[in-house]
Amino acid sequence: MTDRSSVQSGVFDNSMAYATWGDGPRSLIFIPGGPGNDVASGFMLRMMLQPLLRPLVDDGYRVWVVTRRRNMPDGHSVAGMADDYATLIRDEFEGRVDLVLGLSYGGMITFYLAADHPACAEHFVAAGAAHEITDLGKDIDYRMALGVSTGDRVAAGMAMGEYMLAGDRNRWLRRLLAPWLGRMMAGAQHEYYRHDVMVEAEAERAYTAADVLPRIGVPILLVCGDRDIFFPKDVVEEAARLIPHSTLVLYPGQGHIKASSNRRLGSDVLVYVHTRQSCQPTTG
C-alpha cells in the first residue's frame, strides 16, 4: 500500500475495533460508514484506505479507522455514538486528535462530535452526510441491516446494490450481484454484530440533526456528491447554511458511493486543513 508502515488492527479496551495505518506525528480518527461496526480487512481494507487516505498518510497523519463500540444498548443514538468517540479520544488520545473525518454514517456522528465535543479535534470533516436522510436512504439501510441481522445475504446484497445501481431498471443487475454482495458483507463479524447493526439502523431511522448543526461553533468541512440519494444537494446546501462556519465542496455528477470514494477527497481535506478555512459555505 505504502512504504510508511503496514496496517495493524485491534480492539480498544472499550470494545471499539480499529485499524491503523501510517507513522506520522499527527493523529486522524476516521469514522467509517454503516450500519455495521466491523473493521474491514485485507482487500476490502486496502480498497477503502488507499484512494481516500493515502494523501493524508503521506502528509504525516497516522490514520485510525475506528468503529462504533460493540454490544451497544438498544436505543443507542447517533449522539450517544458521538459520546463514545469523545470518550475514546479522551482515554486513548490524551483528549485531542488533529483531525476527525467521518464518512456517511460516520459523518452524521461527526456533526454531534463537533457540536458537543468541539475540543476533541483540531479539524472536523463530514463527507457524504447532512442533517436529514431521505426516506429512501433510511429504507435501503434498514433492509440491508435486517438482511445481515437475520442472515439473509441475498436481501442484504439487494439493498447494498441500491447504493451503486439505484432504480427499477437496474433491479435485474442488483439481483444478479446480490449473492456476491451479501457474502462480501457477511465477512468476519464479532459476536454482537447482528445485534449492533440493527441498533445502528434504528438510530439512523430516528436521526435528524437540524437543531444540532447551528450549535457547531468550530469550522467544519462538508463534502458530498450533488446526486446523492441519501443526502440530496439541497439538503447538503441547507446543512452548510445551518453551520455558522462551514465550507462546502460538491462533486458534480456523483452519487453517494462515488463521491465517498472519490480520490479527490484526501487531497481536498488537506487543502482545507492547511488553509484552515473559516468562512460561509462555498461550492468547489
PyMOL commands that set and color helices and strands:
alter all, ss='L'
color gray80, all
select helices_A, chain A and resi 42-58+78-92+105-116+118-120+135-150+153-164+168-185+193-205+213-215+233-242+256-260+264-275
alter helices_A, ss='H'
color red, helices_A
select strands_A, chain A and resi 8-11+17-21+26-31+61-66+97-103+121-127+220-225+246-251
alter strands_A, ss='S'
color yellow, strands_A
deselect
rebuild
show_as cartoon
